Amino acid sequence: MLNKIVIRYSDGKVIKGTTEDFFPNKTSFHMRDKDSGEYIDISIEELKAVFFVKSFEGDNSYQERKQFERFGLGKKIKVSFKDGEELVGYTQGFSKERVGFFLFPSDPDSNNEKAFVIAAATDDVSFIIECR
């Protein structure tokens, strides 16, 4: 299956493209650059996150809703990255011992379908307990 992805490196570099061989238990995968068409070897250890997106363009003016409640996607978490960025979403399998984990956005209208967050790029990952 061909996936549109946006890769964010730990150093801030961003590249966009497609992949067919990303697996969360592998240390690397291949990406075809959106602009050049060139195939690139991607090493997980250099990354902050891999975003699986609906479109490459997105909408910079869209403000994601973090309070939206979604069911069936796991436990709600807040991820604080070392660079100061924060994401709120849901995960079905976070463990500090793993290389990373999938995060599904709180907002179903987000351009992100999901993200694979690299644990080493985070400062803190905390579960959100919501009172009803």
C-alpha positions in Angstrom: 0.0 0.0 0.0 1.3 3.4 -1.0 1.3 5.8 2.0 1.8 9.6 1.8 4.2 10.6 4.5 5.9 13.7 6.0 9.1 13.0 7.8 10.3 15.2 10.5 13.9 14.7 11.5 15.2 15.4 15.0 17.3 18.3 13.6 14.2 20.0 12.2 14.5 18.9 8.5 11.2 18.0 6.8 10.8 15.9 3.7 7.6 14.7 1.9 7.0 11.6 -0.1 5.6 8.1 -0.3 6.5 4.8 1.2 5.5 1.2 0.7 7.8 -0.5 3.2 7.4 1.3 6.6 7.1 -1.1 9.5 7.2 0.0 13.1 9.6 -2.8 14.1 12.2 -2.0 11.4 15.1 0.4 11.9 14.9 1.8 8.4 12.6 2.1 5.4 12.5 3.7 1.9 10.8 6.8 0.8 10.2 8.3 -2.7 10.7 12.0 -2.5 7.6 13.9 -3.6 9.5 16.5 -5.6 12.6 14.7 -7.1 11.1 11.2 -7.3 14.4 9.9 -5.8 14.4 6.9 -3.5 15.9 7.7 -0.1 16.9 5.4 2.7 15.4 6.6 6.0 17.0 5.6 9.3 14.5 5.7 12.2 17.1 6.8 14.7 17.5 10.2 13.0 13.8 11.0 13.1 11.3 12.8 15.4 8.2 11.4 13.7 6.7 10.0 10.5 3.3 11.6 9.7 0.9 9.6 7.5 -1.0 12.4 5.8 -4.2 12.8 3.8 -2.5 15.5 1.6 0.9 17.0 1.3 -0.4 20.5 1.3 -2.5 20.4 4.4 -4.0 23.7 5.7 -1.7 25.9 7.7 -4.6 28.0 9.0 -6.5 25.0 10.4 -6.3 24.7 14.2 -6.5 21.1 15.4 -9.0 20.4 18.2 -7.3 18.6 21.1 -10.4 18.1 23.2 -12.2 16.0 20.6 -13.1 12.5 22.0 -12.6 9.5 19.7 -13.4 5.9 20.5 -11.6 2.7 19.5 -8.2 4.3 19.1 -6.7 3.5 22.5 -5.8 5.7 25.4 -5.5 9.4 25.1 -2.0 10.8 25.5 0.0 14.0 25.3 3.4 13.8 23.7 6.0 16.6 24.5 8.9 16.5 22.1 12.4 17.7 22.9 12.0 20.6 20.5 8.9 21.9 22.4 6.2 20.7 20.1 3.2 18.9 21.7 0.8 16.5 20.2 -2.4 15.1 21.7 -4.0 12.0 20.4 -4.6 8.3 21.1 -2.3 5.3 21.2 -2.9 1.6 21.5 0.6 0.7 22.5 3.1 3.1 24.2 6.1 1.6 25.9 9.4 3.4 26.7 11.3 0.3 25.7 10.1 0.4 22.1 11.6 2.6 19.4 8.3 4.3 18.8 4.6 4.1 18.8 1.6 5.2 16.7 -0.4 8.2 17.6 -3.8 8.9 16.1 -4.9 12.6 16.2 -7.6 13.7 18.6 -9.2 15.7 15.7 -10.7 13.5 13.0 -10.4 16.5 10.6 -6.7 16.6 11.0 -4.6 16.2 7.9 -2.7 13.5 9.8 -4.2 10.1 9.6 -1.6 8.9 12.2 2.0 9.5 13.2 4.7 7.2 14.2 6.4 9.0 17.1 10.1 8.1 17.8 10.4 7.7 21.6 13.9 9.1 21.7 12.7 12.4 20.3 10.2 12.9 23.2 10.7 14.6 26.6 7.5 13.3 28.1 4.6 11.1 27.2 1.7 11.2 29.6 -1.7 9.6 29.6 -4.7 12.0 29.9 -7.4 11.0 32.3 -10.6 12.7 31.4 -13.4 13.3 33.9 -16.9 12.7 32.7 
